[in-house]
Amino acid sequence: MLSGFTIVRNAVKLDFPIVPAIRSVLAVCDEVVVNVGKSEDDTRDLVASIGDPRVRILDTEWDFTKKNIMLSIETQRAMDACRGAWGIYIQADEVLHETGARILKEKVAEWDRDERVEGLLVKYQHFYGGFEWVATSRRWYRREVRCVRLGKDIRPYQGAQGFRVGPEYRKIRARVTDAEMFHYG
């Protein structure tokens, strides 16, 4: 079983492409867990409008006193609710390219028996301010782990940008894929 997971809050207000984000992983996942934080807009209704029984909504209230680690805490909550052996993480402002989704599913099947592989890296295209501008400076990451083994000691790191392993926050042993993710900054 392959799970997808994400967190979102105020997607309408912040103009996050959450529906395309969820649909992009739903194409290959058996379930997608969406941690919907209490919002000031119609985010929950928007997620529910996808109308796919594989989408499971977790209604939560986020603790903003946790500052930067709050996103990691909420991402962990979504991860913990997943039933699959592997999970594809998608942020509310990201969309996985359709061939990228298929590639991740194939690579999970290929490396599932190799316990040394803890995650899969995807390539990024960062759109900045619109689709005509692609960010390419060193500040923008070129690759990031977006598919991880679930049920291990793998956890979101800092602001949930990536993942680490164990209490010492060791880097994930990951394999590179040709899967492509689009980030709308």
Order of alpha helices (4+ residues) and beta strands (2+ residues): beta-alpha-alpha-beta-alpha-beta-alpha-beta-beta-alpha-beta-beta-beta-beta-beta-beta-beta
